[in-house]
Amino acid sequence: MTSQAQKPLIVQVVRQFLPNRGGLEDVVANLCHSLPERGFRVRVVTCDSLFSEPERGRLPVEEVIDGIEIVRIPWRGSTRYPVAPAVFRHLRDADLVHVHAIDFFFDALSWGRLLHRRPMVATTHGGFFHTKAFSALKATWFNSVTRVSAQGYANIIGCSEADVRTFQPIARDRVRLIENGVDIGKFEDAASKVPARRLVTIGRFSSNKRLPLLIALTAALKARHPDWSLDIIGVPSDLTVDMLQAEARKQGVEAAVTVHKGLTNPEIHHRLAEVSLFVSASDYEGFGLVAVEAMSAGLLPVLNANAAFVDLAGRHPALSLCDFADIAATADRVEAAYVRLEAQGPALRADLMSAAHAYGWSAVADRYCDVYRSVLGLASVSPPAMSFDTTAPAR
């Protein structure tokens, strides 16, 4: 039997982690929880403050949360590209380094690989194309700096078919598709058991989510039926609670739009009991994890037709796609979804929840561990792949 000290140590490097909450943080946390039972030790290296709550100041340098060892390091500069060179100090006992997202860590650990000499893999998490802002500069950076940085990684793991298509031109056959796992238990079967004219969106209050469009959508729906309302659940980013509430007042729907900051998962589960429809106007997603979480709750998603959501809807025809910039057409689609719930409610909820199970973390963690073992030259011990084939070519 392998002792704990003999198990390979995987150091996960990510700019934000617990106690912060978000899609990226959830993915890393779930992966960390899955690794010990698969024969790996794990440590997370992250920045020492929360970008969404700078008033909290610096967090403890070392901490264990939910059984995960966390080391925090100082940083400076932009929250999109936090410069944190102290990361190199915490790689000395790593057997493999796993970098999450395309930012300073991705670049610095590649360009400095002769200093740390550790094998590395990276997961894309949507790259840095979450908004169209500075698109020309981003394209130039991607095809120069990111292209060179990618050479330092044994594998680049695309967490969606869209990411694979983006990164294959600069990393070719080193790109692998492992779609994000989803914690399908935390909101399972939480949605209203009867159709309700109540919408919810969950995620960071960031500009790429286009939350003002959801507020405008709510206003358009209320003009048709007074019962429509919207819950916005998440944590502040470049949009704040005050900004969203001001937009609701501007649209005349302040009584119908409720903004919830920093709810725990049990609190979110409780809120979803009054909701039937999940909406997202996001113009970019790395994978669409939150839409799958919504499906696991029994919520019917109506989604903006970005690349990740188009790929997801290609597998699950129950999902509705539209252009959220066209408020009237989107309102039509939402009302049509509500009519479907009235006609097919229990069966539709059951189908959505069943489909979400294909994204559970067990099979996803097995695939990540296969990558780790391959890079480290260890034998694979994974069982046969479960659920749908995530290595299938993009549609």
RAMORA-V205263 format. One line per field, one symbol per residue. burial: # if it has 9 or more other ideal C-beta (glycine too) atoms within 8 Angstrom, else .. A space follows every 50 residues. Layout:
# RAMORA-V205263
burial: ???
This chain:
# RAMORA-V205263
burial: ......############.#.##############..#.########### #.#.....#........#.####.#......#.#..##.##..#.##### #############..#.############........#..##...##### .##.##########.###.##..###########.###.###..#.#### ###########.##########.....##########.#.#.###.##.. #.#..##.##..#...###.###.########################## ####.########..#..####.#..#.###.######.##...#..### ###.###.###.##############.....#..#....#.....
